[in-house]
Each structure stands twice: as C-alpha cells, then as structure tokens.
Amino acid sequence: MNDKKNREPMVIALATGKGGSMKTTSAVFLACALVDQSRGEQHVLVADADVQGDAMFVFN
C-alpha cells in the first residue's frame, strides 16, 4: 500500500555542541530542498531549539 496519508513522518535532526557550525543554515536549506523536491505535496516543519532562534527570522 502506497497511501501518502498513512506514511510515518520523517525526522531529521542536526545537532552538535559546537557553536557556529551552520546547523540552522543547513536545516533551512534542507527544508527548502525537501519542499522543492516534493513540489509542495509534503509539509516540512523546522523546529529551532537554539536560544538565538535564528530560523524564526527566515520563515516569518
């Protein structure tokens, strides 16, 4: 069965303890690529747990 509504969500996490290692930038570029690849048929959520919250400014 290849029903899109019954598929489990894919979770991709980017993490490291080092500051300034492009985690947020990589996550945003990856999210954009996934949306482009699915031609808007898939929902993509970026959750930024960094205290700076830089990803919030990209999507507002």
Buried (B, 14 or more C-beta within 10 A) or exposed (E): EEEEEEEEEEEEEEEEEEEEEEBBEEBBEBBEEBBEEEEEEEEBEBEBEEEEEBBEEBEE
